[in-house]
Amino acid sequence: MVSSILLNILAPILLLVMLGSLLRWKFKIDIATLSKINIYLLNPAFIFDKVSQSTLSWAEMGGVVIVSVLQVLTLGLLIFGIGKAVRIKGETLAAIALAVMFYNSGNYGLPLAELAFPSENSLIGARAVDATPPAAVDSTQGTTEHAPRVSKDGGAVQAFVVMTQGLLTFTVGMFIATYAGGTSASAGLIKILRLPNIWTLLAGILAAWWLRQDATRNLPILISATAGYLSQAMVPMALMTLGAQLASNPRWPRWKPVSAVLVLRLIIGPLQMALLLWGLSKTGISALDLWGEHAWPAQILILTAAVPTAVNTLLLVLELGGDADLAADCVFWTTIFSSVTIVGWLVIIRMWFV
C-alpha cells in the first residue's frame, strides 16, 4: 500500500513541484504571471467543470461547505484559546492561526484529491476504470460476479472546499490579519468578490441543475470542451506554480513556532476533521452525514485537511502587516514535511475505511 501511494499519488505531485522549482531557478519565470493563470483561468475552469458534471447530491454539496466552515472556526477557537493561555504575543499568534486554519486547498489540495480519488471521466480515473474490479463469490450458486464499485469524484468535493476556504480566508482570515497588523479588512471583501471562483462555482451549480432536469441535456461543446481542456491543465500548472513559489524564498526557520504549526496543521488538522465528520454523522441530519455507507467524501475531506499552509496567508500578512517571516516559513516547511505526513494519512485512511 505504501509503495503504491508513493509511486501513484505522491510521486507525481512531488515531481511536478520539483519541475516548477527547477523552472524558477533556471529561467527566473514570473511567479505573478503563473499565479494569475491559475487563479483567473485554470482554477475557475476546473471548478466549473467538476461542479457542473458532479455526481454529488445537493445535500452532499451543502454538507461539504458546512463542514469546511465548522472546521476552520473550531480550529481557530482552539488555537486562540491555547495562544491566550500561554500568552503568545498577538502578531505571532495571528501568523500561527492563519497558517493552521487556512490550508492550500487549491494548488495542493485539488491535485491531491484528483490523484487520490479520481472521477471516472478524468484522465486518471479512466485508467482505473479500465481495470477489472474484484470478483465476489456467490456461495449459494457457486458463481462469481463483479463487486459494485463506488464512483468517487475527489475534484468535485474539493472544489467546494476551495470555494469555502477562499471565502473564509478573505473574511475571517482578513480579520485575523488585521488583528495583528492594525489595518482595515474591508478591502478583502471586495477582493474576494472580484475573484472568479465564486461566480464560476455558481455557474457550475446552475449548469448542474439544468443538466439534472433532463438526462438528454448536454452543455454546448464550446463550453464543455473548453472547460474540460483547461480543467485537465489545472493539476500540473498548479503544482508547478507551487514549486516556483517555494523556490523563490527558502530560509532556516524559527523552529519553536514553526514546529507548533507543523503539528497543528499536518496532524491535528486532519484528526480534528475526522472527529468533526464522525460527530456530525451522529446528528441524524442527512446533509451533514458525509461518513455515509462508503465514506468516500469523508476520506477526501480528511486527506485534504492534511495539506500544508495556504500561500494566501502569507499574502494577507504582507498586505496588512504582521509576522511575515514566520508566515513564509510556515508555508515553506509545512509543504516540505507534508510529503511525509500525507503518505501516513493516506495509509491510515485506506486502512480505516476498508
PEKA-V418619 format. One line per field, one symbol per residue. psi: psi as a letter, one per 20 degrees, with the letter a starting at -180 (. if undefined). Layout:
BEGIN
psi->???
END
This chain:
BEGIN
psi->gghggghhghghghghghhggggghgilqohgggghgggifggghgggggghjqjqrhghghggggggghggghggggghggghhjlpqggghggggghghormifhggghghhghmqrhjrgghhhhhhqpqqqppohhijrqqpqppppqnhhgghhhgggghgghgjfggggghhhhikqqjhhhhhghhiqigghhgghggggggghihpiiqqqqhhgggghgghghigghhghhggghghihlqrprohghhgggggggighghghgghgggghiiijohhinigagikhhhgghggiijrrqqhhhghgghgiqanhgggghggghhgghhhghggghgggghhgl.
END
